[in-house]
Amino acid sequence: MQQPAVPELAHAHAHAHPIHWLATATAVAGVVALSSVLQPDPATAAQPPAGESRKTTAAGPPPTTDGVDFPLDCGPVTTVVAHQASGDLDGDGRPETVAVVHCDAGMSTPPDGVYVLTRGADGAQPRLVATLVDPEDRVTVSDFTVRDGTVRATLHGYSTADVPTCCPDVHDDTKWQWRDGAFVRSTPAGARSV
């Protein structure tokens, strides 16, 4: 009979007894059973909805436009929130809401105002903190978005007071970003058309 070349592998020698295999199988079954009992707790972390950051989710919902008294002189008609979008514009972790608002004129094309609303840290009533477009500028807004801390819109205006309100003849792609404590407006090069 030959001796195994490596003494540590002596159990693999042809002289292994059936009881050895039974003991090995029992030990393996015990390890498998024990590992199924000692599983880690299930994960409880939740991913924020698409487009939201963790800071925004933790800060609560963005302010709504309900009950906000926008600075529009609409006379006997009411104000209409034509568009609104939310996002963290100033990087403080709390979302702001930007609203495009005009008077409910029924006919013609009433000018829009674009306003920024915020909610205090105590979750108080939304308050207006900035006017990006004043209705006195006589422009209407389209292609309005809030994304990645930037407000973007196309402003439709008039080259002279003689241009009828139905037919704006000046179009500016515009964006606003919060910088050094204020909203800074910029127009991409070549974006203005008449």
C-alpha positions in Angstrom: 0.0 0.0 0.0 1.3 3.5 -0.9 1.4 6.4 1.5 -0.2 9.6 0.2 2.3 12.2 -1.0 0.8 14.9 1.1 -0.1 13.8 4.6 -2.9 16.4 5.0 -4.8 14.6 2.2 -4.7 11.3 4.1 -8.5 11.4 4.5 -8.8 11.1 0.7 -7.0 7.8 0.8 -9.0 4.7 -0.2 -9.3 3.7 3.5 -12.0 6.3 4.3 -14.9 4.7 6.2 -18.6 5.3 5.5 -19.0 6.9 8.9 -16.5 9.6 7.8 -18.7 10.5 4.8 -21.8 10.6 7.0 -20.1 12.9 9.4 -19.0 15.2 6.6 -22.5 15.4 5.1 -24.0 16.1 8.5 -21.5 19.0 9.1 -22.2 20.5 5.7 -26.0 20.3 6.2 -25.5 22.0 9.6 -23.6 24.9 8.1 -26.2 25.4 5.3 -29.1 25.3 7.9 -27.3 27.7 10.2 -26.5 30.2 7.4 -30.2 30.3 6.4 -31.2 31.2 9.9 -28.5 33.9 10.3 -29.5 36.1 7.3 -29.0 39.9 7.7 -32.2 42.0 8.1 -33.8 43.1 4.9 -32.7 46.5 3.5 -35.0 49.4 4.5 -33.5 52.2 2.5 -35.7 53.7 -0.2 -34.6 55.4 -3.3 -36.1 58.9 -3.9 -38.5 59.2 -6.8 -36.9 59.9 -10.2 -35.8 63.6 -10.5 -35.7 64.2 -6.7 -32.7 64.4 -4.6 -32.5 62.9 -1.1 -32.3 66.4 0.3 -35.5 67.4 -1.4 -37.3 64.3 -0.2 -36.2 65.0 3.4 -37.2 68.6 3.2 -40.8 68.0 2.4 -43.0 68.8 -0.5 -42.5 72.0 -2.6 -44.8 74.9 -1.9 -48.1 75.0 -3.7 -49.7 78.0 -5.5 -53.0 77.5 -3.6 -54.0 80.7 -1.8 -51.0 82.7 -2.9 -51.8 86.4 -3.7 -49.8 87.1 -6.8 -49.0 90.7 -7.6 -51.2 91.0 -10.6 -53.8 93.7 -11.2 -56.5 91.6 -12.8 -59.5 93.9 -12.0 -62.7 91.8 -11.9 -61.2 88.6 -13.3 -59.2 86.0 -11.4 -55.6 84.9 -11.8 -54.7 81.7 -13.6 -51.6 79.6 -12.9 -50.7 78.5 -16.4 -47.6 76.5 -15.6 -45.7 75.5 -12.5 -42.6 73.4 -11.7 -40.5 72.8 -8.6 -36.9 72.2 -7.8 -34.1 73.3 -5.4 -33.0 76.5 -7.0 -30.7 77.9 -4.3 -29.1 74.7 -3.2 -30.4 74.8 0.4 -32.1 71.4 0.1 -35.6 72.7 0.1 -37.6 72.9 -3.2 -39.0 76.1 -4.5 -41.9 76.4 -6.9 -41.8 78.6 -10.0 -45.2 79.7 -11.3 -46.2 81.3 -14.6 -49.4 83.3 -13.9 -51.7 85.6 -15.8 -55.1 87.2 -15.6 -58.0 85.1 -16.9 -58.8 87.5 -19.7 -60.9 85.1 -21.8 -59.7 86.7 -25.0 -56.5 88.2 -26.3 -53.2 87.1 -24.9 -52.7 88.5 -21.4 -49.1 89.0 -20.3 -47.5 86.5 -17.9 -45.7 87.0 -14.6 -43.1 84.4 -13.5 -42.8 84.1 -9.7 -40.7 82.0 -7.3 -42.3 80.7 -4.1 -40.6 79.2 -1.1 -41.7 77.6 2.2 -40.0 78.5 5.4 -38.1 76.0 7.4 -41.0 75.7 9.7 -43.3 74.6 6.8 -45.3 77.8 6.9 -47.6 79.1 4.2 -45.8 79.5 0.8 -44.5 83.0 0.2 -43.4 84.8 -3.0 -39.7 85.6 -2.9 -38.8 86.7 -6.4 -40.4 88.0 -9.6 -38.5 86.7 -12.7 -40.9 88.2 -15.3 -43.1 91.2 -14.5 -46.5 91.3 -16.3 -45.6 94.9 -17.2 -42.9 93.5 -19.5 -45.8 92.5 -21.8 -44.5 89.0 -22.5 -46.0 85.5 -22.6 -44.1 82.4 -21.6 -43.8 79.0 -23.3 -41.4 76.0 -23.1 -41.2 76.5 -19.4 -39.0 74.1 -17.3 -37.2 73.9 -13.9 -34.3 71.4 -14.0 -31.0 71.1 -12.3 -31.4 74.4 -10.4 -32.2 76.4 -13.6 -35.4 77.9 -14.7 -35.8 78.0 -18.5 -38.5 79.6 -20.7 -39.1 81.1 -24.1 -40.4 84.7 -23.7 -42.6 86.1 -26.5 -42.8 89.8 -26.7 -43.2 92.8 -29.0 -40.7 95.0 -30.8 -43.0 98.1 -30.6 -46.2 99.0 -28.8 -47.9 99.0 -32.3 -47.6 95.1 -32.6 -51.0 93.5 -31.7 -51.1 91.3 -28.6 -52.2 88.4 -30.7 -48.9 88.2 -32.6 -45.7 88.6 -30.6 -42.8 89.3 -32.9 -39.8 88.9 -30.5 -38.8 85.5 -29.0 -36.1 85.0 -26.4 -34.9 81.7 -24.9 -34.0 82.7 -21.4 -32.7 81.1 -18.3 -32.4 82.1 -14.6 -30.0 80.7 -12.0 -29.4 81.6 -8.4 -26.0 83.2 -8.0 -24.6 85.3 -5.1 -28.0 85.7 -3.4 -30.1 86.7 -6.5 -31.6 85.2 -9.7 -29.4 86.0 -12.6 -31.1 86.1 -16.1 -29.2 85.1 -19.2 -30.0 84.6 -22.8 -28.0 82.0 -24.7 -26.0 83.5 -27.6 -28.1 83.7 -30.8 -31.3 82.8 -29.0 -33.2 86.0 -29.7 -35.3 86.1 -32.8 -37.4 88.8 -34.3 
